[in-house]
Amino acid sequence: MTIEVVKVGGGSLASPGFPARLSAWLDAERAARPSWERVLVVGGGAAVDALREIDRVSPLDPEVAHWEAIERMVSNARLVASWLPSVAWADCYERLPSGDPAVLLFDVRRFLREIEPRLPGPKLRASWDVTSDSIAARLAGCLDARLTLLKPPGFLRHSVPDQAPLKATWAPWDSRLQRLVDKDFERHAAKVAAIRFTTVE
């Protein structure tokens, strides 16, 4: 079974009409590739940006900042779960893939605390250089999955004016796109066979 890790940008959550657009995007993806299993990882968005600002003004221990950011990712995932009641909640890495062509919202906490440090490959670090993009890439690499980075509306248009390297298809990681992701992403993307960027406009 093909697995696709879909990183949902936390910055999208406050976009008007996003729940309906995300639901429609998932429906279209399922219709196009009905046998795939999709594992959604939701970013921290504005909640993590606020935490980063707190750390800038009153520095936090890096481990504290890291795990507080993870908690904000999970809070945002719960919001998405409330919008998509047909999507199952999952927190057990060992049960992926589930064997069904399902869409799962993944609670990353146990994976990051207990599983990820023991798995082969580059380890995630407690650093602001690591965001949900790198977490999703690490998960995709561990699952031998494809990776879709679902960015906020307009993100690609503003970030890459010519959009020449960006296609709505998967491809191996292209280091020219490093400016679109966090500083640690490339270490983990090297383990992912196919990556794509897209948005829900």
Sine and cosine of phi, psi and omega as CSV:
sin_phi,cos_phi,sin_psi,cos_psi,sin_omega,cos_omega
0.00,0.00,0.70,-0.72,0.08,-1.00
-0.99,0.17,0.75,-0.66,0.07,-1.00
-0.94,-0.34,0.66,-0.75,0.08,-1.00
-0.84,-0.54,0.87,-0.49,0.16,-0.99
-1.00,0.06,0.82,-0.58,0.01,-1.00
-0.92,-0.39,0.93,-0.37,0.07,-1.00
-1.00,0.03,0.90,-0.43,0.00,-1.00
-1.00,-0.05,0.90,-0.45,-0.03,-1.00
-0.88,0.48,0.82,-0.57,0.00,-1.00
-0.89,0.46,-0.43,0.90,0.04,-1.00
-0.92,0.40,-0.26,0.97,0.01,-1.00
-0.98,0.20,-0.37,0.93,-0.18,-0.98
-0.87,0.49,-0.53,0.85,-0.02,-1.00
-1.00,0.02,0.06,1.00,0.02,-1.00
-0.96,0.26,0.76,-0.65,-0.02,-1.00
-0.82,0.57,0.73,-0.68,0.04,-1.00
0.97,0.26,0.17,0.99,-0.09,-1.00
-0.88,0.48,-0.69,0.73,-0.02,-1.00
-0.82,0.58,-0.70,0.71,-0.01,-1.00
-0.93,0.38,-0.62,0.78,-0.01,-1.00
-0.94,0.35,-0.62,0.78,0.06,-1.00
-0.90,0.43,-0.69,0.72,0.02,-1.00
-0.87,0.49,-0.68,0.73,0.01,-1.00
-0.91,0.40,-0.62,0.78,0.03,-1.00
-0.90,0.44,-0.70,0.71,0.03,-1.00
-0.89,0.46,-0.65,0.76,0.04,-1.00
-0.87,0.49,-0.68,0.74,0.00,-1.00
-0.92,0.40,-0.62,0.78,0.02,-1.00
-0.91,0.41,-0.66,0.75,0.01,-1.00
-0.91,0.40,-0.61,0.79,0.02,-1.00
-0.92,0.39,-0.59,0.81,-0.02,-1.00
-0.96,0.27,-0.59,0.80,-0.05,-1.00
-0.68,-0.73,0.96,0.27,-0.16,-0.99
-0.93,0.38,-0.30,0.95,-0.05,-1.00
-1.00,0.00,-0.07,1.00,-0.05,-1.00
-0.99,0.14,0.47,-0.88,0.19,-0.98
-0.96,-0.27,0.71,-0.70,-0.04,-1.00
-0.90,-0.44,0.76,-0.66,-0.01,-1.00
-0.90,-0.44,0.92,-0.39,-0.07,-1.00
-1.00,-0.02,0.76,-0.65,0.13,-0.99
-0.88,-0.47,0.85,-0.53,-0.09,-1.00
-0.98,-0.18,0.74,-0.67,0.00,-1.00
-0.97,0.23,0.17,-0.99,-0.07,-1.00
-1.00,0.09,-0.38,0.93,0.07,-1.00
0.82,0.57,-0.67,-0.75,-0.08,-1.00
-0.89,0.45,-0.51,0.86,0.00,-1.00
-0.90,0.44,-0.64,0.77,0.04,-1.00
-0.97,0.25,-0.56,0.83,0.08,-1.00
-0.86,0.51,-0.65,0.76,0.03,-1.00
-0.91,0.42,-0.64,0.77,0.04,-1.00
-0.90,0.43,-0.65,0.76,0.03,-1.00
-0.88,0.48,-0.63,0.78,0.02,-1.00
-0.93,0.38,-0.64,0.77,0.08,-1.00
-0.86,0.52,-0.70,0.72,0.00,-1.00
-0.90,0.44,-0.57,0.82,0.02,-1.00
-0.92,0.40,-0.65,0.76,-0.06,-1.00
-0.99,0.16,-0.69,0.72,-0.02,-1.00
-0.76,-0.65,1.00,0.02,-0.17,-0.98
-0.79,0.61,0.69,-0.73,0.03,-1.00
-0.97,-0.25,0.39,-0.92,0.18,-0.98
-0.87,0.50,0.73,-0.68,-0.04,-1.00
-0.81,0.59,-0.60,0.80,0.03,-1.00
-0.91,0.41,-0.66,0.75,0.03,-1.00
-0.89,0.46,-0.74,0.67,-0.01,-1.00
-0.87,0.49,-0.66,0.75,-0.03,-1.00
-0.87,0.48,-0.77,0.64,-0.08,-1.00
-0.96,0.26,-0.47,0.88,0.13,-0.99
-0.92,0.38,-0.60,0.80,0.06,-1.00
-0.90,0.43,-0.63,0.77,0.04,-1.00
-0.88,0.47,-0.67,0.74,0.02,-1.00
-0.87,0.50,-0.59,0.81,0.02,-1.00
-0.94,0.33,-0.55,0.83,0.13,-0.99
-0.87,0.49,-0.69,0.72,-0.03,-1.00
-0.92,0.39,-0.62,0.78,0.06,-1.00
-0.86,0.50,-0.68,0.73,0.03,-1.00
-0.92,0.39,-0.58,0.81,0.05,-1.00
-0.88,0.47,-0.59,0.81,0.05,-1.00
-0.91,0.42,-0.60,0.80,0.07,-1.00
-0.88,0.47,-0.72,0.70,0.02,-1.00
-0.88,0.47,-0.63,0.78,0.03,-1.00
-0.87,0.49,-0.59,0.81,0.00,-1.00
-0.93,0.36,-0.43,0.90,0.03,-1.00
-1.00,0.08,-0.41,0.91,-0.08,-1.00
-0.84,-0.54,0.95,0.31,-0.11,-0.99
-0.89,0.46,-0.32,0.95,0.00,-1.00
-0.99,0.12,-0.13,0.99,-0.02,-1.00
-1.00,-0.01,0.75,-0.66,-0.07,-1.00
-0.99,0.16,0.51,-0.86,0.08,-1.00
-1.00,-0.05,0.70,-0.72,-0.02,-1.00
-0.67,-0.74,0.62,-0.79,0.07,-1.00
-0.67,-0.74,0.15,0.99,-0.07,-1.00
-0.94,-0.34,0.98,-0.21,-0.02,-1.00
-0.86,0.51,-0.61,0.80,-0.07,-1.00
-0.90,0.44,-0.32,0.95,0.00,-1.00
-1.00,-0.09,0.19,0.98,0.07,-1.00
-0.98,-0.21,0.74,-0.67,-0.09,1.00
-0.95,0.32,0.42,-0.91,-0.05,-1.00
-0.98,0.19,-0.29,0.96,-0.04,-1.00
0.99,-0.10,-0.10,0.99,0.04,-1.00
-0.91,-0.42,0.54,-0.84,0.08,-1.00
-0.97,0.24,0.93,0.36,-0.14,-0.99
-0.96,-0.27,0.13,-0.99,0.21,-0.98
-0.91,-0.42,0.82,-0.57,-0.05,-1.00
-0.86,-0.52,0.66,-0.75,0.18,-0.98
-1.00,-0.07,0.86,-0.51,-0.16,-0.99
-0.98,-0.20,0.83,-0.55,0.13,-0.99
-0.99,0.12,0.93,-0.37,-0.18,-0.98
-0.99,0.14,-0.13,0.99,-0.21,-0.98
-0.87,0.50,-0.80,0.61,-0.05,-1.00
-0.91,0.42,-0.65,0.76,0.05,-1.00
-0.82,0.57,-0.71,0.71,-0.07,-1.00
-0.96,0.29,-0.60,0.80,-0.05,-1.00
-0.98,0.19,-0.68,0.74,-0.20,-0.98
-0.94,-0.34,-0.53,0.85,-0.17,-0.99
-0.99,-0.17,-0.81,0.59,-0.13,-0.99
-0.82,0.57,-0.67,0.74,-0.02,-1.00
-0.89,0.47,-0.35,0.94,-0.04,-1.00
-1.00,-0.07,-0.17,0.99,-0.08,-1.00
-1.00,0.08,0.48,-0.88,0.03,-1.00
-0.92,0.39,0.32,-0.95,0.01,-1.00
0.98,-0.18,0.12,-0.99,-0.01,-1.00
-0.87,0.50,0.72,-0.70,-0.03,-1.00
-1.00,0.03,0.53,-0.85,0.10,-0.99
-0.95,0.30,0.58,-0.81,-0.05,-1.00
-0.92,-0.39,0.42,-0.91,0.09,-1.00
-0.99,0.11,1.00,0.02,-0.12,-0.99
-0.38,-0.93,0.46,-0.89,0.10,-1.00
-0.94,0.35,-0.19,0.98,0.11,-0.99
-0.94,0.34,-0.25,0.97,0.00,-1.00
-0.95,-0.31,0.89,-0.45,0.09,-1.00
-0.88,-0.47,-0.14,-0.99,0.00,-1.00
-0.90,0.44,-0.38,0.93,0.09,-1.00
-0.88,0.48,-0.76,0.65,0.01,-1.00
-0.92,0.40,-0.60,0.80,0.03,-1.00
-0.88,0.48,-0.71,0.71,0.02,-1.00
-0.91,0.42,-0.63,0.78,0.02,-1.00
-0.92,0.40,-0.66,0.75,0.03,-1.00
-0.89,0.46,-0.70,0.71,0.02,-1.00
-0.88,0.48,-0.70,0.71,0.00,-1.00
-0.88,0.48,-0.67,0.74,0.02,-1.00
-0.89,0.46,-0.65,0.76,0.00,-1.00
-0.93,0.38,-0.53,0.85,-0.02,-1.00
-1.00,-0.03,-0.02,1.00,-0.12,-0.99
0.82,0.57,0.72,0.70,-0.10,-1.00
-0.95,-0.32,0.30,-0.95,0.21,-0.98
-0.98,0.21,0.33,-0.94,-0.02,-1.00
-0.76,-0.65,0.80,-0.60,0.15,-0.99
-0.92,-0.40,0.79,-0.62,0.07,-1.00
-0.97,-0.22,0.96,-0.27,-0.07,-1.00
-1.00,-0.03,0.99,-0.16,-0.13,-0.99
-1.00,0.00,0.29,-0.96,0.00,-1.00
-0.87,0.49,0.42,-0.91,0.02,-1.00
-0.80,0.59,0.71,-0.70,0.03,-1.00
0.99,0.14,-0.15,0.99,-0.10,-1.00
-0.85,0.53,-0.77,0.64,-0.07,-1.00
-0.94,0.35,-0.58,0.82,-0.01,-1.00
-0.89,0.45,-0.65,0.76,-0.02,-1.00
-0.99,0.13,-0.52,0.85,-0.10,-1.00
-0.99,0.13,-0.55,0.84,-0.03,-1.00
-0.75,-0.67,1.00,0.07,-0.13,-0.99
-0.81,0.58,-0.65,0.76,-0.02,-1.00
-0.99,0.12,-0.34,0.94,0.00,-1.00
0.82,0.57,0.30,0.95,-0.06,-1.00
-0.84,0.54,-0.71,0.71,-0.04,-1.00
-0.98,0.18,-0.12,0.99,-0.14,-0.99
-0.97,-0.22,0.89,-0.46,0.04,-1.00
-0.83,-0.56,0.37,-0.93,0.02,-1.00
-0.99,0.11,0.62,0.78,0.04,-1.00
-0.70,-0.72,0.24,-0.97,-0.01,-1.00
-1.00,0.05,0.52,-0.85,0.05,-1.00
-0.42,-0.91,0.33,-0.94,0.12,-0.99
-0.86,0.51,0.38,-0.93,-0.04,-1.00
-0.85,0.53,0.71,-0.70,0.03,-1.00
-0.92,-0.39,0.92,-0.39,-0.09,-1.00
-0.89,0.46,-0.26,0.97,0.07,-1.00
-0.91,0.42,-0.30,0.95,-0.03,-1.00
-1.00,-0.08,0.15,0.99,-0.07,-1.00
-0.83,0.55,-0.53,0.85,-0.03,-1.00
-0.92,0.39,-0.20,0.98,0.00,-1.00
-1.00,0.02,-0.11,0.99,-0.10,-0.99
-0.72,-0.69,-0.05,-1.00,-0.03,-1.00
-0.98,0.20,0.18,-0.98,-0.13,-0.99
-0.92,0.38,-0.42,0.91,-0.07,-1.00
-1.00,-0.03,-0.13,0.99,-0.18,-0.98
-0.84,0.54,-0.68,0.73,-0.13,-0.99
-0.87,0.49,-0.55,0.83,0.02,-1.00
-0.86,0.51,-0.58,0.81,-0.06,-1.00
-1.00,-0.03,-0.53,0.85,0.00,-1.00
-0.90,0.44,-0.45,0.89,0.01,-1.00
-0.88,0.48,-0.36,0.93,-0.02,-1.00
-1.00,-0.05,0.00,1.00,-0.06,-1.00
-0.95,-0.30,0.82,-0.57,-0.11,-0.99
-0.95,0.32,-0.53,0.85,-0.10,-1.00
-0.57,-0.82,0.79,-0.62,-0.05,-1.00
-0.73,-0.68,0.60,-0.80,0.14,-0.99
-0.65,-0.76,0.47,-0.88,0.16,-0.99
-0.96,-0.28,0.64,-0.77,0.13,-0.99
-0.40,-0.92,0.10,-1.00,0.03,-1.00
-0.71,-0.70,0.29,-0.96,0.15,-0.99
-0.95,-0.32,1.00,-0.10,-0.09,-1.00
-1.00,0.09,0.00,0.00,0.00,0.00
